[in-house]
Amino acid sequence: MSRPGKWVLFVAIGTLASGCAGSGPLRTSARDAARTPEDPVSRLIASADARLAGGVEQSRAGHLTRAREEFDRALDLYLNAPGGAYANPRLGEAYKRTLEAIQLSEFETLAAGDGFSETLPEPAAIDDVADLPVAAGSPIEEARRIAEETLRTETNDIKIELNDEVLSCIDLYQGPLRDWFSEALSRGGRYLPRIREVFHSEGIPQDLAYVALVESAFKTAALSRTKAKGVWQFMPQTGKRFGLKQDWWVDERSSPEKATRAAAQYLHWLYDVFQDWNLALAAYNAGEGRVANSLDRQGVEDFWSLTRTRGLARETKNYVPMIHAAIVVAKAPAKYGFEVNPEPLLTFDSLPVRDAVDLRVVAECAGSSVDRIQLLNPELRRLATPAGRSWMVKVPTGSSAAATECLANLPPSKRVTFRTHVVGRGQTLASLGKLYGTSAAAIAEANGLGAGKRLAKGAELIIPIDPRSAPRRRPNTETRIADSQGSPHPLRETGAAGQRITYKVRRGDTLAAIANKYRTTVEKLRSWNRLHGTRVAAGETLTLYTRRAD
């Protein structure tokens, strides 16, 4: 059976405590831990539990370095007790449970994904709404009256048709799609002011900002069945055509700023081709070639005439009326029974970083949450900024100075979490994909390699692993840590107590990872090597014993 080479879990990720709630000490809440018991042993355990509870809270907020510090302090309380952690049976038992909880939590981290795990997409609105029957019945006259009043009192910069198709779409928004439309309008508050600014600067109608509502409901992670992505649902090739970068690290189709600029330019170009906004919108949905060919074949010159032929798919026939209806309702939602509380406009500072930095580390340095950092940086496909190049990462307004100072004080080894593999003799992309539960194509893409690239022995590769397939328990006991040549065998001596292994710590190693891979415990590693904490530095030499040869 082939074995993995090197696993690197950078200390930046530390130990997440999400998987520790089932262990004894971690059941203690911060409030319970604050109670002061009578005897010294109970007081010490309560203090340690308070540190664990604090670590849990920090890890849930994505503040992984602080969580690690809390866990270390909990262990230090036991180790610095008079007589040591085993001076009292209760103390020793609590210490063991704490060690086990922290050890297991490292592997719960894998279930959440590392810095190179891809963020997951959401369904695109266009898939949900464009195929609905638009003109299934006769629109009620009340809808027409309200719509006509809206057009009289609101300013529009494109001509809105109030035909049966558009009125039927208004009915859909007020009926089956009511909750969806309300949520989309609310979410739009994050982006609409800037979208209008961009559209104005590009010389296209600002009302077309609501194209994004129909396309994606203003979701930056929206991914359609046809692989269109982002708020503006760009197909991969169209996105590249308008300058949107797409690689293993970044997909600028999900960038509200860059994709909005590209959408404005594309819509402007389509209008120049068709000289009609309805036809431009139809082409945005179906492609300019299909619309141009349909106009020629059917012998018509406008969109509404084209909808009465077989020249367009139903989705495209519905698409333009839905945009007209969205503009009408969005201009005066209260008239249509909507109570919309727009989300505030997203504001941010931009922070220059070099090489890969874990977004969880960025969040901690900025005093923010991981979710907030991801919301501000949706174009990042990973939980990290791109490796090997500079990047402007967005952080909450007012936090850039503190974040810059924090990151400057972090060594590179604490800035990102990832897994690597040192290639062994005869290993291929396919064999590594099978070994790590991923694909050869994913490994090739992560490392900028061709699909059929032969691997050189000793080469170090990034191993992208889907968080959904990461282990939720301890890894297979056959897993070993490779030496610098890719061999899974460190130096060994055999004695009465079992095999004596001399292991040289490498960058990113943790005691918990080493203990699990050699079928021992953190407690024993610390005892054998007279360690007082849980951290080890690259270059240190550890001694450990195992009773079974590899």
For each residue, the residues with C-beta under 8 A, 3 or more apart:
1: 478
2: 427 431 435
3: 435 478 479 480 488
4: 7 421 435 436 479 480 482
5: 420 421 422 423 424 482 486 488
6: 420 421 422 460 481 482 486 506
7: 4 419 420 479 481 513 517
8: 418 419 420 506 507 508 509
9: 13 106 109 114 417 419 508 510 513
10: 13 115 358 413 414 415 416 417 418 508
11: 14 65 68 413 414 508 510 535
12: 64 65 358 360 361 410 413 414 415 416 417
13: 9 10 16 64 109 114 115 358 360 417
14: 11 59 64 65 67 68 71
15: 55 59 67 68 71 102 105 106 109 510 512
16: 13 19 59 64 67 105 106 108 109 112
17: 20 21 26 52 55 56 59 60 67 71 101 102 105 108
18: 21 56 59 60 105 108 112
19: 16 22 104 105 107 108 111 472
20: 17 23 26 52 56 101 102 104 105 108
21: 17 18 26 27 56
22: 19 26 27
23: 20 26 27 97 98 100 101 104
24: 27 94 97 98 101
25: 28 45 48 49 52 74 94 97 98 101
26: 17 20 21 22 23 49 52 53 56 101
27: 21 22 23 24
28: 25 32 33 46 49 50 52 53
29: 32 33 53
30: 33 34 50 53 54 57
31: 34 35
32: 28 29 35 49
33: 28 29 30 46 47 49 50 52 53
34: 30 31 46 50
35: 31 32 46
36: 43 46
37: 42 43 45 46
38: 42 43
39: 42 43
40: 43 44
41: 44 45 88 90 91
42: 37 38 39 45 46 90
43: 36 37 38 39 40 46 47
44: 40 41 47 48 77 78 81 91
45: 25 37 41 42 48 49 90 91 94
46: 28 33 34 35 36 37 42 43 49 50
47: 33 43 44 50 51 77
48: 25 44 45 51 52 74 75 77 78 94 98
49: 25 26 28 32 33 45 46 52 53 74
50: 28 30 33 34 46 47 53 54
51: 47 48 54 55 70 71 73 74 77
52: 17 20 25 26 28 33 48 49 55 56 70 71 74 98 101
53: 26 28 29 30 33 49 50 56 57
54: 30 50 51 57 58 70
55: 15 17 51 52 58 59 66 67 68 69 70 71 74
56: 17 18 20 21 26 52 53 59 60 67
57: 30 53 54 60 61
58: 54 55 61 63 64 66 67 70
59: 14 15 16 17 18 55 56 62 63 64 67
60: 17 18 56 57
61: 57 58 363 369 370
62: 59 360 363 364 369 370 371
63: 58 59 66 67 360 363 364
64: 12 13 14 16 58 59 67 68 360 361 364
65: 11 12 14 68 69 361 364 414
66: 55 58 63 69 70 364
67: 14 15 16 17 55 56 58 59 63 64 70 71
68: 11 14 15 55 64 65 71 72
69: 55 65 66 72 73
70: 51 52 54 55 58 66 67 73 74
71: 14 15 17 51 52 55 67 68 74 75 102 534
72: 68 69 75 76 533 534 535
73: 51 69 70 76 77
74: 25 48 49 51 52 55 70 71 77 78 98
75: 48 71 72 78 79 95 98 99 102 533 534
76: 72 73 79 80 532 533
77: 44 47 48 51 73 74 80 81
78: 44 48 74 75 81 85 91 94 95 98
79: 75 76 84 85 532
80: 76 77
81: 44 77 78 84 85 87 91
82: 87
83: 86 87 88
84: 79 81 87
85: 78 79 81 91 92 95
86: 83 91 92 95
87: 81 82 83 84 91 92
88: 41 83 91 92
89: 92 93
90: 41 42 45 93 94
91: 41 44 45 78 81 85 86 87 88 94 95
92: 85 86 87 88 89 95 96
93: 89 90 96 97
94: 24 25 45 48 78 90 91 97 98
95: 75 78 85 86 91 92 98 99 523
96: 92 93 99 100 523
97: 23 24 25 93 94 100 101
98: 23 24 25 48 52 74 75 78 94 95 101 102
99: 75 95 96 102 103 521 522 523
100: 23 96 97 103 104 521
101: 17 20 23 24 25 26 52 97 98 104 105
102: 15 17 20 71 75 98 99 105 106 512 522 534
103: 99 100 106 512 515 516 521 522
104: 19 20 23 100 101 107 108 473 474
105: 15 16 17 18 19 20 101 102 108 109
106: 9 15 16 102 103 109 110 510 512 513 516
107: 19 104 110 111 471 472 473 474 475 516
108: 16 17 18 19 20 104 105 111 112 472
109: 9 13 15 16 105 106 112 114 417
110: 106 107 113 114 465 467 470 471 472
111: 19 107 108 467 470 471 472
112: 16 18 108 109 117 467 470
113: 110 117 383 465 466 467 470
114: 9 13 109 110 117 383 417 418 419 465 467
115: 10 13 356 358 359 360 382 383 384 416 417 418
116: 382 383 384 418 419 446 462 464 465
117: 112 113 114 382 383 464 465 466 467 470
118: 381 382 464 466
119: 221 374 380 381 382 383
120: 221
121: 221 222 223 229
122: 219 221 222 223
123: 127 128 222 223 224
124: 127 128 215 216 219 222 223 224 225 228 229 233
125: 128 129 180 184 213 214 215 216 217 219 222
126: 129 130 214 215 216 224 228 233 285 315 319
127: 123 124 130 224 225
128: 123 124 125 180
129: 125 126 132 172 177 180 214 318 322
130: 126 127 214 285 314 315 318 319 322
131: 314 315 318
132: 129 172 176 177 318
133: 136
134: 165 168 169 172 317 318 321 322
135: 164 165 168
136: 133 168
137: 168
138: 164
139: 143 144 164 167 168 170 171
140: 143 144 171
141: 144 145
142: 145 146
143: 139 140 146 147 167 170 171 174
144: 139 140 141 147 148 162 167
145: 141 142 148 149
146: 142 143 149 150 335 336
147: 143 144 150 151 162 166 167 170 328
148: 144 145 151 152 162
149: 145 146 152 153 335
150: 146 147 153 154 328 331 332 335
151: 147 148 154 156 160 162 328
152: 148 149
153: 149 150 332
154: 150 151 331 332
155:
156: 151 159 160 207 327 331
157: 205 206 207
158: 205 207 208 277 327
159: 156 277
160: 151 156 166 324 327 328
161: 165 166 304 321 324
162: 144 147 148 151 166 167 328
163: 166 167 304 321
164: 135 138 139 167 168
165: 134 135 161 168 169 307 317 318 321
166: 147 160 161 162 163 169 170 321 324 325 328
167: 139 143 144 147 162 163 164 170 171 325
168: 134 135 136 137 139 164 165 171 172 321
169: 134 165 166 172 173 318 321 322 324 325 326
170: 139 143 147 166 167 173 174 325 328 329 336
171: 139 140 143 167 168 174 175
172: 129 132 134 168 169 175 176 177 322 325
173: 169 170 177 178 181 325 326 329 336
174: 143 170 171 178 329 336 337
175: 171 172 178
176: 132 172
177: 129 132 172 173 180 181
178: 173 174 175 181 182 338
179: 182 183
180: 125 128 129 177 183 184 217
181: 173 177 178 184 185 213 326 329 338
182: 178 179 185 186 333 338 339 340
183: 179 180 186 187 217
184: 125 180 181 187 188 213 217 218
185: 181 182 188 189 213 330 333 338 340 342
186: 182 183 189 340 341 342 343
187: 183 184 190 217 218 219 343
188: 184 185 191 192 212 213 218 330 342 343
189: 185 186 192 342 343 344 345
190: 187 218 256 343 344 345 346
191: 188 194 195 212 218 231 256 260 345 346
192: 188 189 195 196 209 342
193: 196 197 345
194: 191 197 198 256 257 260 345
195: 191 192 198 199 209 212 256 260
196: 192 193 199 200 206 209
197: 193 194 200 201
198: 194 195 201 202 257 260 261 264
199: 195 196 202 204 205 206 208 209 260 264
200: 196 197 203 206
201: 197 198 264
202: 198 199 261 264 265 268
203: 200 268
204: 199 208 264 267 268 271
205: 157 158 199 208 277
206: 157 196 199 200 209
207: 156 157 158 210 327
208: 158 199 204 205 211 267 277 281 323
209: 192 195 196 199 206 212
210: 207 213 214 323 326 327 330
211: 208 214 215 232 263 267 281 284 323
212: 188 191 195 209 215 216 218 231 232 263
213: 125 181 184 185 188 210 216 217 218 326 330
214: 125 126 129 130 210 211 319 322 323 326
215: 124 125 126 211 212 222 231 232 233
216: 124 125 126 212 213 219 220 222 230 231 232 233
217: 125 180 183 184 187 213 222
218: 184 187 188 190 191 212 213 231
219: 122 124 125 187 216 222 231
220: 216 230 231 254 255 256 378 379
221: 119 120 121 122 230 254 378
222: 121 122 123 124 125 215 216 217 219 229 230 231 233
223: 121 122 123 124 227 228 229
224: 123 124 126 127 227 228 229 233
225: 124 127
226: 235
227: 223 224 235 236
228: 124 126 223 224 233 234 235
229: 121 124 222 223 224 233 234 236 239 251 253 254
230: 216 220 221 222 233 234 251 253 254 255 259 378
231: 191 212 215 216 218 219 220 222 254 256 259 260
232: 211 212 215 216 253 259 260 262 263
233: 124 126 215 216 222 224 228 229 230
234: 228 229 230 238 239 242 244 253 259 262 263
235: 226 227 228 238 239
236: 227 229 239 240 246 253
237: 240 241
238: 234 235 241 242 266
239: 229 234 235 236 242 244 246 252 253 259 262
240: 236 237 243 244 246
241: 237 238
242: 234 238 239 262 265 266
243: 240 258 262
244: 234 239 240 251 252 253 255 258 259 262
245: 250 251 252
246: 236 239 240 250 251 252 253
247: 250 251 386
248: 381 382 445 446 448
249: 380 381 382 384 385 386 387
250: 245 246 247 379 380 381 386
251: 229 230 244 245 246 247 254 379 381
252: 239 244 245 246 255 258 259 379
253: 229 230 232 234 236 239 244 246 259 379
254: 220 221 229 230 231 251 259 378 379
255: 220 230 244 252 258 259 378 379
256: 190 191 194 195 220 231 259 260 346 378
257: 194 198 260 261
258: 243 244 252 255 261 262 379
259: 230 231 232 234 239 244 252 253 254 255 256 262 263
260: 191 194 195 198 199 231 232 256 257 263 264
261: 198 202 257 258 264 265
262: 232 234 239 242 243 244 258 259 265 266
263: 211 212 232 234 259 260 266 267
264: 198 199 201 202 204 260 261 267 268
265: 202 242 261 262 268 269
266: 238 242 262 263 269 270 284
267: 204 208 211 263 264 270 271 280 281 284
268: 202 203 204 264 265 271 272
269: 265 266 272 273
270: 266 267 273 274 279 280 281 283 284 288
271: 204 267 268 274 275 276 277 280
272: 268 269 275
273: 269 270 280 283 288 292
274: 270 271 279 280 283 288 291 292
275: 271 272 279
276: 271 279 280 302 303
277: 158 159 205 208 271 280 281
278: 281 282 302 303 304 320
279: 270 274 275 276 282 283 291 295 302 303 306
280: 267 270 271 273 274 276 277 283 284
281: 208 211 267 270 277 278 284 285 303 319 320 323
282: 278 279 285 286 291 303 306 312 316 319 320
283: 270 273 274 279 280 286 287 288 290 291 292
284: 211 266 267 270 280 281
285: 126 130 281 282 315 316 319 320
286: 282 283 290 291 312 313 315 316
287: 283 290 291
288: 270 273 274 283 291 292
289: 292 293
290: 283 286 287 293 294 312
291: 274 279 282 283 286 287 288 294 295 306 312 316
292: 273 274 283 288 289 295 296
293: 289 290 296 297
294: 290 291 297 298 306 309 311 312
295: 279 291 292 298 300 301 306 311
296: 292 293 299
297: 293 294 311
298: 294 295 305 306 309 311
299: 296
300: 295 305 306 309 311
301: 295 305
302: 276 278 279 305 306
303: 276 278 279 281 282 306 307 320
304: 161 163 278 307 308
305: 298 300 301 302 308 309
306: 279 282 291 294 295 298 300 302 303 309 311 312
307: 165 303 304 312 317
308: 304 305
309: 294 298 300 305 306 312
310:
311: 294 295 297 298 300 306
312: 282 286 290 291 294 306 307 309 316 317
313: 286 316 317
314: 130 131 317 318
315: 126 130 131 285 286 318 319
316: 282 285 286 291 312 313 319 320
317: 134 165 307 312 313 314 320 321
318: 129 130 131 132 134 165 169 314 315 321 322
319: 126 130 214 281 282 285 315 316 322 323
320: 278 281 282 285 303 316 317 323 324
321: 134 161 163 165 166 168 169 317 318 324 325
322: 129 130 134 169 172 214 318 319 325 326
323: 208 210 211 214 281 319 320 326 327
324: 160 161 166 169 320 321 327 328
325: 166 167 169 170 172 173 321 322 328 329
326: 169 173 181 210 213 214 322 323 329 330
327: 156 158 160 207 210 323 324 330 331
328: 147 150 151 160 162 166 170 324 325 331 332
329: 170 173 174 181 325 326 332 333 336 338
330: 185 188 210 213 326 327 333
331: 150 154 156 327 328
332: 150 153 154 328 329 335 336
333: 182 185 329 330 336 338 339 340
334: 337 338 339
335: 146 149 150 332
336: 146 170 173 174 329 332 333
337: 174 334
338: 178 181 182 185 329 333 334
339: 182 333 334
340: 182 185 186 333
341: 186
342: 185 186 188 189 192
343: 186 187 188 189 190
344: 189 190
345: 189 190 191 193 194
346: 190 191 256 375 376
347: 396 397
348: 376 394 395 396 397
349: 394 395 396 397 398 399 400
350: 392 393 394 395 400
351: 362 366 392 393 394 395 400 403 404 407
352: 390 391 392 393
353: 357 362 385 390 391 392 393 407
354: 389 390 391
355: 385 387 388 389 412 415 416
356: 115 384 385 386 387 388 415 416 418
357: 353 361 362 384 385 393 407 415 416
358: 10 12 13 115 361 362 383 384 415 416 417
359: 115 362 363 370 373 374 377 380 383 384 385 393
360: 12 13 62 63 64 115 363 364 370 383 417
361: 12 64 65 357 358 364 365 407 410 414 415 416
362: 351 353 357 358 359 365 366 373 385 393 395 403 407
363: 61 62 63 359 360 366 368 369 370 372 373
364: 62 63 64 65 66 360 361 367 406
365: 361 362 402 403 406 407 410
366: 351 362 363 373 395 396 399 400 402 403 406
367: 364 396 399 402 403
368: 363 372 373 395 396 399
369: 61 62 363 372 373
370: 61 62 359 360 363 373 374 383
371: 62 374 375
372: 363 368 369 375 376 396
373: 359 362 363 366 368 369 370 376 377 393 394 395
374: 119 359 370 371 377 378 380 383
375: 346 371 372 378
376: 346 348 372 373 394 395 396
377: 359 373 374 380 393 394
378: 220 221 230 254 255 256 374 375
379: 220 250 251 252 253 254 255 258
380: 119 249 250 359 374 377 383 384 385 386 393
381: 118 119 248 249 250 251
382: 115 116 117 118 119 248 249
383: 113 114 115 116 117 119 358 359 360 370 374 380 417
384: 115 116 249 356 357 358 359 380 387 416 417 418
385: 249 353 355 356 357 359 362 380 391 393
386: 247 249 250 356 380 389 391
387: 249 355 356 384 462
388: 355 356
389: 354 355 386
390: 352 353 354
391: 352 353 354 385 386
392: 350 351 352 353
393: 350 351 352 353 357 359 362 373 377 380 385
394: 348 349 350 351 373 376 377
395: 348 349 350 351 362 366 368 373 376 399 400 403
396: 347 348 349 366 367 368 372 376 399
397: 347 348 349
398: 349
399: 349 366 367 368 395 396 402 403
400: 349 350 351 366 395 403 404
401: 404 405
402: 365 366 367 399 405 406
403: 351 362 365 366 367 395 399 400 406 407
404: 351 400 401 407 408
405: 401 402 408 409
406: 364 365 366 402 403 409 410
407: 351 353 357 361 362 365 403 404 410 415
408: 404 405
409: 405 406
410: 12 361 365 406 407 414 415
411: 414 415
412: 355 415
413: 10 11 12 507 508 538
414: 10 11 12 65 361 410 411
415: 10 12 355 356 357 358 361 407 410 411 412
416: 10 12 115 355 356 357 358 361 384
417: 9 10 12 13 109 114 115 358 360 383 384
418: 8 10 114 115 116 356 384 462 463
419: 7 8 9 114 116 436 462 463 465
420: 5 6 7 8 460 461 462 463
421: 4 5 6 432 436 460 461 463
422: 5 6 458 459 460 482 484 485 486
423: 5 427 432 455 456 457 458 459 460 461 486
424: 5 427 457 482 486 487
425: 457 486
426: 431
427: 2 423 424 431 432 455 457
428: 431 432 440 454 455
429: 432 433 440 443 444 449 451 453 455
430: 433 434 440
431: 2 426 427 428 434 435
432: 421 423 427 428 429 435 436 440 443 455 461 463
433: 429 430 436 438 439 440 441 442 443
434: 430 431 437
435: 2 3 4 431 432
436: 4 419 421 432 433 443 463 465
437: 434 465 466 469
438: 433 442 443 463 464 465 466 469
439: 433 442 443
440: 428 429 430 432 433 443 444 451
441: 433 444 445 451
442: 433 438 439 445 446 464
443: 429 432 433 436 438 439 440 446 447 449 461 462 463 464
444: 429 440 441 447 449 450 451 453
445: 248 441 442 448 449 464
446: 116 248 442 443 461 462 463 464
447: 443 444 461 462
448: 248 445
449: 429 443 444 445 453
450: 444 453
451: 429 440 441 444
452:
453: 429 444 449 450
454: 428
455: 423 427 428 429 432 459 461
456: 423 459
457: 423 424 425 427 485 486
458: 422 423 485 486
459: 422 423 455 456
460: 6 420 421 422 423
461: 420 421 423 432 443 446 447 455
462: 116 387 418 419 420 443 446 447
463: 418 419 420 421 432 436 438 443 446
464: 116 117 118 438 442 443 445 446
465: 110 113 114 116 117 419 436 437 438 469 470
466: 113 117 118 437 438 469 470
467: 110 111 112 113 114 117 470
468:
469: 437 438 465 466
470: 110 111 112 113 117 465 466 467
471: 107 110 111 474 475
472: 19 107 108 110 111
473: 104 107
474: 104 107 471 477 516
475: 107 471 479 516 517
476: 479
477: 474 519
478: 1 3
479: 3 4 7 475 476 516 517
480: 3 4 488 489 517 518 550
481: 6 7 488 490 503 509 513 514 517 518
482: 4 5 6 422 424 485 486 487 488
483: 486 487 488 489 490 504
484: 422 506
485: 422 457 458 482
486: 5 6 422 423 424 425 457 458 482 483
487: 424 482 483
488: 3 5 480 481 482 483 550
489: 480 483 492 550
490: 481 483 501 502 503 504
491: 501 502
492: 489 499 500 501 502
493: 499 500 502
494: 498 499 500
495: 498 499 500 545
496:
497: 500 545
498: 494 495 545 546 547 548
499: 492 493 494 495 545 546 547 548 549
500: 492 493 494 495 497 543 544 545
501: 490 491 492 518 543 544 545 546
502: 490 491 492 493 541 542 543
503: 481 490 514 518 541 542 543 544
504: 483 490 539 540 541 542
505: 509 514 536 537 538 539 540 541 542
506: 6 8 484 509 538
507: 8 413 538
508: 8 9 10 11 413 538
509: 8 481 505 506 513 514 536 538
510: 9 11 15 106 513 514 534 535 536
511: 514 515 522 525 526 531 534 535 536
512: 15 102 103 106 515 516 522 534
513: 7 9 106 481 509 510 516 517
514: 481 503 505 509 510 511 517 518 525 536 542 544
515: 103 511 512 518 520 521 522 524 525
516: 103 106 107 474 475 479 512 513 519
517: 7 475 479 480 481 513 514
518: 480 481 501 503 514 515 544 546
519: 477 516 546 548
520: 515 524 525 544 545 546
521: 99 100 103 515 524 525
522: 99 102 103 511 512 515 525 526 534
523: 95 96 99 526 527
524: 515 520 521 527 528 544
525: 511 514 515 520 521 522 528 529 531 542 544
526: 511 522 523 529 530 531 532 534
527: 523 524 530
528: 524 525 542 543 544 545
529: 525 526 542 543
530: 526 527
531: 511 525 526 534 536
532: 76 79 526
533: 72 75 76
534: 71 72 75 102 510 511 512 522 526 531
535: 11 72 510 511
536: 505 509 510 511 514 531 540 542
537: 505 540
538: 413 505 506 507 508 509
539: 504 505
540: 504 505 536 537
541: 502 503 504 505
542: 502 503 504 505 514 525 528 529 536
543: 500 501 502 503 528 529
544: 500 501 503 514 518 520 524 525 528
545: 495 497 498 499 500 501 520 528
546: 498 499 501 518 519 520
547: 498 499
548: 498 499 519
549: 499
550: 480 488 489
